[in-house]
Amino acid sequence: MDSREAEAQLKLIEQAQAAQEALGRSEVGWFFLIWGMVWLIGFLTSQFAPAGWLLWVWLLLCAAGAGLSAVIGLRLGRQVQYTQTGPKLGLFYPVFLGFCLLWLLLVRPESWQETAVLAISFLGFAVVVNGILLNVRLFMWIGLIGTGLAVAVYLWLPAQFGLIVGLGAGGGMIAAGLRLLMRGRRG
């Protein structure tokens, strides 16, 4: 193989890697879209529906979100190989969720707002840890800022907590997901 052939092969490899990375980034948009819908519907329901509905609504929404995420994750795993991080993250979140449920049972929050702000802080912690492990500073900032904003709304505007978090965080995730998906279709 001469230098031109080697250069052409290297260029093909780089193009394939770039296409795979772009596909992975755009597919992440589905996760934002799914969980943004869960948050939007869940928090708006929490704000306006009777308290007796909340457990069942959230269980249904989380089950649907988890199921759809699993389908997207399996599909993404076939298309983009995350050999070092994929299995670790796939195991991290279910284990972390188990601990979060244990902590919620031990703490026994008195209101749905307390439960929600604790759950958001758990998720923020998980996002920060993933940012540290994956060396992605954006994840660390998202986890820290998102948690800080949720705590601020909980402390200063508790009566509007569900409305603000539903529209702000849920709507923001939906917008980010749509943007990533549209960017992936163009790219």
N, C-alpha and C positions, 0 to 999 in steps of 0.2 A: 504494500500500500504506500503510495507516494504522499507527499505532504498535502496536495490538493484533496485527495480522497479522504485523508485523515481529517482535514479541516471541514470538509462537507459532512462527514459522519459526526463530528463534534457539534456542528451547527444543528444537525437533525436531533441529536440528543438534547441539546439546550432548548430547542423549540418544543420537544415533547415534554420536558420538565416544566417549562413555562406554561404550557397548555394544562398540564396536570395541576399545577398550583392555582391557576385561574379557575379551573373547575372546582377545586376544593374550596376556594374563597367564595365562589358564587353559591355553592351548595350549602354553605354555612347560613346563607340567607334564609333557607327553609327553617332552620332552628329558631332564628329570630322571629320569623313570621308565626310559627306555631306557638312559641311561648309568649309572644306579644299578644296573640289572640287569647291565650289562657289568662294572662294578667288583665287584659282589658275587660273581658267578660267576668272574670272572677272578682276583681276589685269593684267593678261597677255593681255587680250583684251584691257584694258585701256592703256596699254603701246604701243600696236602696231596698234590698229584699229582706224579708223577715229572718231573724237570727236562726230559726229552725232549719232553714234551707241551706245555710252556708257550708256545713260539713259535707253534705251530699253534692252540692254544686262543685266545690273544690275537689272532692274525690273524683267526680266524673271528669272534670276539666283536666286534672293532673294525669288521670289514667289515659285519657285521649291524647294529651300532649306527650306522655311517655311512649305510648304506642306508635304515634306518628314519628316521634324522634328516633325510635328504634328502627323503623322502616327506612327513614332517611339515612341513619347511621350505617345500616347494613348496605344500602345502595352506595353510599359514599365510600365505604370501606372497600367495595369491589372496584370502584373507579379511581380512587386516590389512596395510595398505600402510605399510611402513617405507621410504619413498622415500630418506631420507638415509642410514640406517644399514644397511639390509638388504643391498644389494650390496657394501658395504665389508666387513661381517662375513662375508658369503658368500665373499669372496675372501681375507680375512685368514687364516681358519683353515686352508685347504689350503696356503697359502704357508708359514704358521708351522709346520705339520706337516712340510713338506719340510725346513725348517731344523732342526727337532727331530731328525728322523731322521739328518740329516747330523752334528749334534753328537753324537748317540749313537754313530755310527760312528767319529767321531774320538776320543771319550773312551774307548770300549770298556770299559764297566762290567764288573766281575768277577763280580757275582752278580745274580740277578733282583731282589733288594731294592734294589741300587744303581741298576739300570735303572729300577725303579719310582719311587724317590724322585726321580730326575732328571726322569722324565716328569711326575710330579706337580708338581715345581717349575716345569717349562716351562708346564704348564697353569695353575698359579697365576699365573705372570707374564702369560699371555695374558688371564686374567680381570681382573687389576689394570689392564692396559693398556686393555682394553675399558671398565672402570669410569672410567678417566681420560678416554678419548675420548668416551664417552657421558654423562659427568658423573653417574655412578651410584655413589655412595659405597659402597653395599652390595656391589657387585661388588668394589671395592677391598678391603674388609674380608674378604669370603669368600676371595679369592685369597691374601691375606696370612695369615689365620688357618689356612686349610686347608693351605697350604704349611708353615707353622710347626708344625702338629700332625703332619704326615707326617714332617717332619725329626726332630721329637722322638721319635716312635715308632721311626723308623729308628735313631736314636742310642742310645736307652735300652732298647728292647724289640725288637731286630732279629729274634729267633727267632719272635715273634708278629706280625711286620709284616703279612703277608697277611691273617691272621685279623682283626686290629684294623682295618685299612684297609677290608677287604671288608665287615665288619659295620658299622663306624662310618660310613665315607664312603659306601659303596654303599647300605647300609640307610638312611642319612640322606637321600640323594638320592631313593630310592624313596619314603620318607615325605613328603618335600617335594613330589615330583611328584604323589602321590595327593592331598595337601592342596590343591594348586593346581587340580587337575582337579575335585575335589569342590566347591571354592569357585566355580569357573567354571560348574558345572552349576546351583548354587543361585542365582548372581548373574544 
